[in-house]
Amino acid sequence: MKRKGLPVLATLAAFGMLAAGCGSSGSDEAATETTKAAAASTTAGPATTAAPATTAPVKPPASMEEWEKLWETQRAAIVQKIKDNKWGVSADGKTLTGPSGFTIDLSKCAGGNWNNTEGLTDTEIKFGHTISLSGTTADYGNATKTAKLMFDYYADKGLFKDSNGKTRKVNYIVKDDGYDAARTIPLVDELIDNDKVFAMWSLGTPPNLRTYDKLNARCIPSVFMQSGHPAFGDPVNHPWTVGAPQISYSTEAVLWSAFVKDRIKEYPGPKVKVAALVMNNDFGKIYDASFKAAIAADPDLKDKVTYVTQTVEPQAPSINDPMTTLAAEKPDFFIAMVAAQMCTQAVVVAAENGMKEAVKYKMQPATCTGSAYVNKEKVGGDGMSADSWWLVNPGFKDLNDPAQFSDPWVAWARDLMQKNGIDPKMSSSFSTGIYYAWPLMQTWAIAGQLPGGLTRANEILATRALEMTHPAYLPGVKLHLDGNKDAYVAEGGVFQQWDGKGQIWVVKPPVVDLDGKSKPCAWDTGSGTCK
């Protein structure tokens, strides 16, 4: 007997992302139909229009050699497109132009004292990264280990040889901010003023929100940095910043509302209760605001959902108290709007306080995609504590999923880690480092083949024109940017449910594809919304 499928995002309208329901009751097999959507406007996230795209499946490369050939072809096509359209720095050096109206007034960079090649030598790209290596979010620091593997591997392969004949390696400078924005600010100053990096990353929404104005004023690229906050899709006001290569937090929150909507008829009462544990910072607040707005704006949800929350400080060693309070609310749904070790703690505490059995639908955030947050090594015992939890995977293959081991990219990535003494299953952040380094390196390689070779201006131009096949994405998720028109690297994802016995995330089709649908977001800090 077939069972109907999962919610999808079907229609999104101007002035806000829209929640849409699809399918029917609680389901665990592939979707068989998409029902008509009931759309509801929100205000927290970027405006989004039109329906998800549906494309015919493309046969993926069967070997790493085929992957490399494909990427070489795609890079060459981007270089040619840029040249054909005569995008780039003007003859007087004052203006950078790119696709879909993208422009930067370079004369304003750092008061006219900007260096387009600062951080570059004939043999080196100096790249800075502030990230948590200590504290409750220290696991994220594991991403630096595999990012370095990628930088070193592809430097040895000559990927960073540019049109001027210079072949470079990456001088990767990592500084520990403990996921504390107050510590991030002086570390960013060190990286750009003392170390004089060419480009950089920071991990986390609060650190990036506190530093992206400065980086843009200094015209320093920070692309594919580690945050899915919608504010980092603002090519007009913050052209040098591009968010994480994953679904934005606002879009994810709308998918949560669609998930609730799809299952609300399972409950006999006039209302259902949704409880959320919210990290008390900019990261948690955008999740909370976007979900709340999606519920309030949907006529099929606003009078049927009671939404209750408890907050937790990012550095709190335990979440027991707020989870106990939420358990007392007897919710029908629970969403963990947290990160790092708190994702694992949510699973463990829910098993201890009765929520595992009492709450049918429990959701992990996309920030904790991957089995290493919920496997038996982390939750303990027989590993069944996490059984049946849900997740909106922002489109990534799980490098610890045995069903993916025959995938040539997955096999290659796992082999690269294991040869360098890294056990992939010990941290999902190992996978993150590889996922995020890949598109960054492609922009360096593309920029290097543009007139003038690798420069800051050429890197951001290559980024704003990027359209390639990311090997870590699940089929149906696209990596694509288009100047001022499309500011989000990837707006796609898929629901998954944890199988405690098999110790894997089981994909629940269909893939939601919103590529090019989310409008840029000029973030208003005061109101906490996109203008």
Buried (B, 14 or more C-beta within 10 A) or exposed (E): EEBBBBBBBBBBBEEBBBBBBBBBEBBEBBBBEBBEBBBBBBBBBBBBBEBBBEEEEEEBBEEBEEBBEBBEEBBEEBBEEBEEEEBBBEEEEBBBBBBBEBBBEBEEBEEEEBBBBBBBEEEBBBBBBBBBBEBBBBBBBBBBBBBBBBBBBBBEEEBBBBBEEBEBBBBBBBBBBBBBBEBBBEBBEBBBEEBBBBBBBBBBBBBBBBBBEEBBBBBBBBBBBBBBBBBBBBBEBBBBBBBBBBBBBBBBBBBBBBBBBBBBEEBEEEEBBBBBBBBBBBBBBBBBBBBBBBBBBBEBBEEBBEBEBBBBEBEBEEBBEBBBBBBEBEBBBBBBBBBBBBBBBBBBBBBBBEBBEEBBBBBBBBBBBBBBBBBBBBBEEEBBBBBBBBBBBBBBBBBBBEBBEEBBBBBBBBEBBEEEEBEBBBBBBBBBBBBBBBBBBBBBBBBBBBEBBBBBBBBBBBBBBBBBBBBBBBBBBBBBBBBBBBBBBBBBBBBBBBBBEEBBBBBBBBBBBBBBBBBBBBBEEEEBBBE
